Amino acid sequence: MNNSVYKKGLALVLIIAIIIMIYIGSKLSGREQEIVFTNPADNEAESNESEYIYVDIDGAVNNPGVYTLLEGSRVIDAINMAGGLKEGAYTQNVNKARKLTDGEKIYIPSEGDMDAENLQTNSLININTASAELLMTLPGIGEVYAKRIIEYRNNKRFNSIEEIKNIQGIGDKTFEKLKDLITIN
């Protein structure tokens, strides 16, 4: 008798298990599952978009213009993209190893430019063309102010050295330290 009770109990458990599996199977088959396939190239394009910067290079380069470079590129990379330097390019005050920032304007003067002559004769720094590193050699001008000066001149060239006071944080006190060291020509 124990054997028949055991067999009946086992059969009952199996039937209940089968009913549960059928029930779960019917619920799962009624549920649509959305499977999304992504193209790895699309993900790369999205992530690469932030890895590029745009730089405007002008002056004594063979092909001035706006170029797309990888983030982390240096001034020399922009010069090379622009076809290299023209003969007579004045690069003494251009830091070719400096990292570029998005939206930056680079101006390479030539030896005949007034800018180059000023830099050679009286070491005035042209706030319309100087690199961030060169601007940071001025007293009271650090990285933040150098970026602000470059942003300002990218929108509107300086028409007088006094306009540097339009830069947030540069007031009369700082201007007094700078006025004999900067030029716009």
Buried (B, 14 or more C-beta within 10 A) or exposed (E): EEEEEEEEEEEEEEEEEEEEEEEEEEEEEEEEEEEEEEEEEEEEEEEEEEEEBEBBBBBBBEEBEEBEBEEEBBBBBBBBBBEEBBEEBBBEBBBBEBBBEEEBBBBBBBEEBEBBBBBEEEEBBBBBBBBBBBBBBBEBBEEEBBBBBBBBBEEEEBEEBEBBBEBEEBEEEBBEEBEEBBBBE
